[in-house]
Amino acid sequence: MTAWLPDETTLHHGDGPCLRADEADLFSALREPARNQTAQITAAGAAWLAGATAYPRSALAQWESRPTAPGVLPCGTAFDVVNVPTLFGRRMLEHLWADGPGSGPVASHRGRMLLFASPGTAQRLPSLLDWEEWGGGPQSRNGGGTKVPPLLCHGTGDAVTVPPLTCGETYTGPRWLVAPDTRTPWLPGPDVLLWACVRVARSAPAPTPRISIFPLTDPSAKVYDVSRRR
C-alpha cells in the first residue's frame, strides 16, 4: 500500500491563499512544501491523473494553461470512481480512515463524493452489494440496518469531472478532500468499499468525527488526516 509522501510538493486548495492563474511556472509551485497535505494536489498526482487520458502531455499542458478550470477524465484504465451521496460518503470515509486501510483520492462535486477506486470496481461493487442484499429498498435484511443508497459507479466508457489545479477564494466547484500526490496512489477495490458501505449501513451516525479534519472554505467539506493511513 503506497503511503502519502510527506516531502511531495503541493498546491493549496483549502483555507489559505490560492495561487493566481497567471503564475509563471505552475508546476514548479506544485513542488513547494505544503502546509495541508490532504486537500492539495502535487505535480506527481497531476501526472497520475493525466495518465488516465490517451495523451497525458497534452492534458498536463491544458491544465497548466487553464489551472482554475476543472478537468474531465475517462474512467476504466487508471481508476474507476464510486459516486455517493455526501452524508453517506462522509461516514464511509470515517470508517475507512478510523477502522480500515484509508482511502484513495476523494473529491466533492455537486453535493456528492467521488471515491477513486481500482479499475473494475464500478462493475463489481454493485454486484457485491446485491449479492450481500445491501442494495435496493429502504430496509436491509442484514441485521435491521438501512440499505446502502443508490451508488453511481463510473467505469469503462464513463468520464468524471475532477477539481482544478488551483482555485480562487470564491471558488465553489469541485474540490479535493483527499488529493492525489503520487504517481502510484493506493486505490481501494470493491471489497474494501463494500466493507465500508456495510459498516455505515449497520451503524448509527457518529455524534462527532472520529478522525482529524481541517476546515475548508466550503463548510460542507471535510478533509481527512492522511497521516493516519494504515
TILORO-143300 format. One record per residue (C-alpha): residue in three letters; chain; x, y, z. Coordinates in Angstrom, 3 decimals. Example, Ala and Ser with C-alpha at 12.3 -4.5 7.8 and 13.67 -1.06 7.14 Angstrom:
<'ALA'; 'A'; <12.300; -4.500; 7.800>> <'SER'; 'A'; <13.670; -1.060; 7.140>> 
This chain:
<'MET'; 'A'; <0.000; 0.000; 0.000>> <'THR'; 'A'; <1.502; 3.303; -1.090>> <'ALA'; 'A'; <1.963; 5.887; 1.678>> <'TRP'; 'A'; <1.231; 9.551; 1.103>> <'LEU'; 'A'; <4.644; 11.148; 0.794>> <'PRO'; 'A'; <5.321; 13.960; 3.304>> <'ASP'; 'A'; <8.002; 15.519; 1.114>> <'GLU'; 'A'; <5.875; 15.645; -2.028>> <'THR'; 'A'; <5.002; 19.083; -3.354>> <'THR'; 'A'; <1.535; 20.501; -3.198>> <'LEU'; 'A'; <-0.795; 23.221; -4.287>> <'HIS'; 'A'; <-3.182; 24.617; -1.681>> <'HIS'; 'A'; <-6.925; 24.183; -2.216>> <'GLY'; 'A'; <-8.278; 24.888; 1.228>> <'ASP'; 'A'; <-8.447; 27.720; 3.725>> <'GLY'; 'A'; <-5.242; 29.553; 2.777>> <'PRO'; 'A'; <-4.415; 31.735; -0.224>> <'CYS'; 'A'; <-4.622; 30.091; -3.640>> <'LEU'; 'A'; <-2.167; 30.635; -6.480>> <'ARG'; 'A'; <-3.024; 33.034; -9.271>> <'ALA'; 'A'; <-3.848; 31.606; -12.647>> <'ASP'; 'A'; <-1.081; 33.689; -14.236>> <'GLU'; 'A'; <1.767; 32.144; -12.217>> <'ALA'; 'A'; <4.826; 31.842; -14.455>> <'ASP'; 'A'; <5.528; 28.196; -13.651>> <'LEU'; 'A'; <2.521; 26.483; -12.142>> <'PHE'; 'A'; <4.045; 23.041; -11.861>> <'SER'; 'A'; <7.090; 24.360; -10.039>> <'ALA'; 'A'; <4.638; 25.702; -7.442>> <'LEU'; 'A'; <3.280; 22.177; -7.092>> <'ARG'; 'A'; <6.727; 21.158; -5.866>> <'GLU'; 'A'; <6.900; 23.651; -2.991>> <'PRO'; 'A'; <6.495; 22.397; 0.612>> <'ALA'; 'A'; <2.903; 22.070; 1.769>> <'ARG'; 'A'; <1.081; 23.079; 4.922>> <'ASN'; 'A'; <-2.036; 20.973; 4.430>> <'GLN'; 'A'; <-1.289; 17.819; 2.503>> <'THR'; 'A'; <-4.689; 16.244; 2.159>> <'ALA'; 'A'; <-6.566; 18.918; 0.178>> <'GLN'; 'A'; <-3.704; 19.697; -2.193>> <'ILE'; 'A'; <-2.672; 18.108; -5.427>> <'THR'; 'A'; <1.008; 17.525; -6.247>> <'ALA'; 'A'; <2.887; 17.501; -9.522>> <'ALA'; 'A'; <3.124; 13.705; -9.257>> <'GLY'; 'A'; <-0.601; 13.499; -8.535>> <'ALA'; 'A'; <-1.409; 15.651; -11.557>> <'ALA'; 'A'; <0.787; 13.379; -13.689>> <'TRP'; 'A'; <-1.126; 10.348; -12.420>> <'LEU'; 'A'; <-4.460; 11.929; -13.288>> <'ALA'; 'A'; <-3.213; 12.902; -16.742>> <'GLY'; 'A'; <-2.151; 9.287; -17.262>> <'ALA'; 'A'; <-5.827; 8.352; -17.438>> <'THR'; 'A'; <-6.041; 10.119; -20.802>> <'ALA'; 'A'; <-4.760; 8.964; -24.173>> <'TYR'; 'A'; <-2.406; 11.968; -24.356>> <'PRO'; 'A'; <-1.011; 12.751; -20.871>> <'ARG'; 'A'; <1.356; 15.522; -22.005>> <'SER'; 'A'; <-1.453; 17.337; -23.765>> <'ALA'; 'A'; <-3.642; 17.034; -20.670>> <'LEU'; 'A'; <-0.897; 18.489; -18.456>> <'ALA'; 'A'; <-0.303; 21.325; -20.901>> <'GLN'; 'A'; <-4.017; 22.128; -20.936>> <'TRP'; 'A'; <-4.155; 22.159; -17.124>> <'GLU'; 'A'; <-1.117; 24.441; -16.971>> <'SER'; 'A'; <-2.726; 26.891; -19.395>> <'ARG'; 'A'; <-6.059; 26.789; -17.524>> <'PRO'; 'A'; <-5.242; 25.863; -13.902>> <'THR'; 'A'; <-8.530; 27.173; -12.481>> <'ALA'; 'A'; <-10.714; 25.065; -14.776>> <'PRO'; 'A'; <-11.980; 21.634; -13.700>> <'GLY'; 'A'; <-10.933; 18.728; -15.887>> <'VAL'; 'A'; <-12.848; 15.812; -17.363>> <'LEU'; 'A'; <-11.105; 12.425; -17.264>> <'PRO'; 'A'; <-12.095; 8.976; -18.541>> <'CYS'; 'A'; <-12.568; 6.096; -16.117>> <'GLY'; 'A'; <-11.737; 2.448; -16.506>> <'THR'; 'A'; <-7.961; 2.453; -17.061>> <'ALA'; 'A'; <-6.136; 4.331; -14.284>> <'PHE'; 'A'; <-9.136; 4.343; -11.937>> <'ASP'; 'A'; <-12.874; 3.870; -11.505>> <'VAL'; 'A'; <-15.000; 6.273; -9.452>> <'VAL'; 'A'; <-17.768; 5.466; -6.972>> <'ASN'; 'A'; <-20.139; 8.425; -6.677>> <'VAL'; 'A'; <-22.066; 8.523; -3.371>> <'PRO'; 'A'; <-24.324; 10.988; -1.502>> <'THR'; 'A'; <-22.304; 13.363; 0.678>> <'LEU'; 'A'; <-23.538; 12.222; 4.103>> <'PHE'; 'A'; <-23.139; 8.536; 3.313>> <'GLY'; 'A'; <-19.736; 9.237; 1.751>> <'ARG'; 'A'; <-18.522; 11.086; 4.843>> <'ARG'; 'A'; <-19.483; 8.176; 7.038>> <'MET'; 'A'; <-17.745; 5.766; 4.647>> <'LEU'; 'A'; <-14.561; 7.827; 4.897>> <'GLU'; 'A'; <-14.782; 7.940; 8.694>> <'HIS'; 'A'; <-14.836; 4.135; 8.787>> <'LEU'; 'A'; <-12.136; 3.791; 6.128>> <'TRP'; 'A'; <-9.739; 6.115; 7.955>> <'ALA'; 'A'; <-10.570; 5.138; 11.539>> <'ASP'; 'A'; <-11.012; 1.370; 11.202>> <'GLY'; 'A'; <-9.834; 0.436; 7.723>> <'PRO'; 'A'; <-6.945; 0.912; 5.284>> <'GLY'; 'A'; <-7.715; 4.539; 4.403>> <'SER'; 'A'; <-8.900; 5.696; 1.004>> <'GLY'; 'A'; <-7.601; 6.691; -2.370>> <'PRO'; 'A'; <-8.164; 10.201; -3.739>> <'VAL'; 'A'; <-11.587; 11.656; -2.920>> <'ALA'; 'A'; <-13.280; 14.736; -4.384>> <'SER'; 'A'; <-16.560; 16.521; -3.731>> <'HIS'; 'A'; <-18.765; 17.745; -6.568>> <'ARG'; 'A'; <-22.384; 18.966; -6.668>> <'GLY'; 'A'; <-23.354; 17.529; -3.306>> <'ARG'; 'A'; <-21.760; 14.156; -3.995>> <'MET'; 'A'; <-18.486; 12.470; -3.079>> <'LEU'; 'A'; <-16.299; 10.873; -5.729>> <'LEU'; 'A'; <-14.238; 7.988; -4.320>> <'PHE'; 'A'; <-11.458; 6.970; -6.690>> <'ALA'; 'A'; <-11.135; 3.187; -6.784>> <'SER'; 'A'; <-9.202; 0.491; -8.613>> <'PRO'; 'A'; <-10.259; -0.294; -12.206>> <'GLY'; 'A'; <-13.042; -2.853; -12.300>> <'THR'; 'A'; <-14.691; -1.614; -9.101>> <'ALA'; 'A'; <-17.554; 0.050; -10.993>> <'GLN'; 'A'; <-18.598; -3.308; -12.414>> <'ARG'; 'A'; <-18.080; -5.475; -9.333>> <'LEU'; 'A'; <-19.280; -3.302; -6.429>> <'PRO'; 'A'; <-22.998; -3.163; -7.395>> <'SER'; 'A'; <-22.981; -6.941; -7.897>> <'LEU'; 'A'; <-21.398; -7.483; -4.468>> <'LEU'; 'A'; <-23.947; -5.202; -2.817>> <'ASP'; 'A'; <-26.815; -7.085; -4.462>> <'TRP'; 'A'; <-25.276; -10.436; -3.552>> <'GLU'; 'A'; <-24.988; -9.368; 0.080>> <'GLU'; 'A'; <-28.562; -7.979; -0.072>> <'TRP'; 'A'; <-27.491; -4.428; 0.776>> <'GLY'; 'A'; <-28.698; -2.768; -2.398>> <'GLY'; 'A'; <-32.203; -1.658; -3.287>> <'GLY'; 'A'; <-35.048; -0.684; -0.940>> <'PRO'; 'A'; <-35.132; 1.328; 2.294>> <'GLN'; 'A'; <-34.649; -1.504; 4.785>> <'SER'; 'A'; <-31.992; -4.188; 4.979>> <'ARG'; 'A'; <-32.456; -7.868; 5.688>> <'ASN'; 'A'; <-28.994; -7.871; 7.246>> <'GLY'; 'A'; <-29.390; -7.001; 10.901>> <'GLY'; 'A'; <-32.118; -4.379; 10.556>> <'GLY'; 'A'; <-29.883; -1.578; 9.310>> <'THR'; 'A'; <-30.692; 0.767; 6.474>> <'LYS'; 'A'; <-29.965; -0.090; 2.875>> <'VAL'; 'A'; <-26.990; 1.351; 1.065>> <'PRO'; 'A'; <-28.274; 4.295; -1.031>> <'PRO'; 'A'; <-28.037; 4.024; -4.811>> <'LEU'; 'A'; <-24.419; 4.398; -5.894>> <'LEU'; 'A'; <-23.284; 5.783; -9.241>> <'CYS'; 'A'; <-20.332; 3.665; -10.360>> <'HIS'; 'A'; <-18.257; 5.113; -13.202>> <'GLY'; 'A'; <-16.076; 2.700; -15.142>> <'THR'; 'A'; <-15.052; 1.964; -18.713>> <'GLY'; 'A'; <-16.847; 4.286; -21.120>> <'ASP'; 'A'; <-17.609; 6.894; -18.421>> <'ALA'; 'A'; <-15.916; 10.176; -17.533>> <'VAL'; 'A'; <-15.846; 12.290; -14.373>> <'THR'; 'A'; <-15.149; 15.913; -13.511>> <'VAL'; 'A'; <-12.028; 16.444; -11.386>> <'PRO'; 'A'; <-11.116; 19.580; -9.399>> <'PRO'; 'A'; <-8.803; 22.215; -10.930>> <'LEU'; 'A'; <-5.134; 22.557; -10.050>> <'THR'; 'A'; <-5.753; 25.848; -8.250>> <'CYS'; 'A'; <-8.734; 27.951; -7.255>> <'GLY'; 'A'; <-9.872; 31.437; -6.312>> <'GLU'; 'A'; <-11.125; 32.480; -2.892>> <'THR'; 'A'; <-14.758; 32.366; -4.014>> <'TYR'; 'A'; <-14.453; 29.073; -5.892>> <'THR'; 'A'; <-17.458; 26.781; -5.287>> <'GLY'; 'A'; <-16.840; 23.991; -7.796>> <'PRO'; 'A'; <-15.366; 20.532; -7.276>> <'ARG'; 'A'; <-12.540; 20.257; -4.759>> <'TRP'; 'A'; <-10.265; 17.601; -3.328>> <'LEU'; 'A'; <-10.920; 16.126; 0.101>> <'VAL'; 'A'; <-8.035; 13.665; -0.281>> <'ALA'; 'A'; <-5.882; 14.794; -3.193>> <'PRO'; 'A'; <-3.657; 12.552; -5.326>> <'ASP'; 'A'; <0.008; 13.186; -4.560>> <'THR'; 'A'; <1.938; 10.246; -6.038>> <'ARG'; 'A'; <2.202; 8.627; -9.456>> <'THR'; 'A'; <1.002; 5.337; -7.980>> <'PRO'; 'A'; <-1.646; 6.122; -5.324>> <'TRP'; 'A'; <-3.237; 3.219; -3.494>> <'LEU'; 'A'; <-6.820; 2.685; -4.664>> <'PRO'; 'A'; <-9.430; 0.677; -2.760>> <'GLY'; 'A'; <-11.061; -2.227; -4.541>> <'PRO'; 'A'; <-14.697; -3.339; -4.468>> <'ASP'; 'A'; <-14.148; -5.497; -1.374>> <'VAL'; 'A'; <-12.865; -2.534; 0.667>> <'LEU'; 'A'; <-15.695; -0.243; -0.444>> <'LEU'; 'A'; <-18.257; -2.998; 0.199>> <'TRP'; 'A'; <-16.883; -3.286; 3.749>> <'ALA'; 'A'; <-17.208; 0.492; 4.243>> <'CYS'; 'A'; <-20.761; 0.551; 2.845>> <'VAL'; 'A'; <-21.870; -2.281; 5.116>> <'ARG'; 'A'; <-20.238; -0.649; 8.172>> <'VAL'; 'A'; <-22.176; 2.566; 7.522>> <'ALA'; 'A'; <-25.456; 0.761; 6.863>> <'ARG'; 'A'; <-25.153; -1.219; 10.100>> <'SER'; 'A'; <-24.132; 1.619; 12.367>> <'ALA'; 'A'; <-25.781; 4.790; 13.612>> <'PRO'; 'A'; <-24.191; 8.120; 12.640>> <'ALA'; 'A'; <-21.275; 9.050; 14.885>> <'PRO'; 'A'; <-22.091; 12.132; 17.032>> <'THR'; 'A'; <-18.651; 13.595; 16.320>> <'PRO'; 'A'; <-15.967; 12.828; 13.725>> <'ARG'; 'A'; <-13.565; 10.164; 14.938>> <'ILE'; 'A'; <-10.611; 11.370; 12.888>> <'SER'; 'A'; <-8.790; 14.659; 12.438>> <'ILE'; 'A'; <-10.067; 17.100; 9.861>> <'PHE'; 'A'; <-9.019; 20.516; 8.601>> <'PRO'; 'A'; <-11.632; 23.188; 7.749>> <'LEU'; 'A'; <-12.076; 24.273; 4.137>> <'THR'; 'A'; <-13.575; 27.343; 2.536>> <'ASP'; 'A'; <-16.544; 25.150; 1.693>> <'PRO'; 'A'; <-18.201; 24.493; 5.097>> <'SER'; 'A'; <-19.792; 21.294; 3.781>> <'ALA'; 'A'; <-16.425; 19.696; 3.016>> <'LYS'; 'A'; <-14.195; 17.737; 5.379>> <'VAL'; 'A'; <-10.533; 16.950; 4.878>> <'TYR'; 'A'; <-9.082; 13.780; 6.327>> <'ASP'; 'A'; <-5.750; 13.447; 8.088>> <'VAL'; 'A'; <-3.787; 11.114; 5.828>> <'SER'; 'A'; <-1.040; 10.759; 8.437>> <'ARG'; 'A'; <-3.280; 8.095; 9.973>> <'ARG'; 'A'; <-3.259; 5.969; 6.850>> <'ARG'; 'A'; <-2.632; 2.305; 7.640>> 
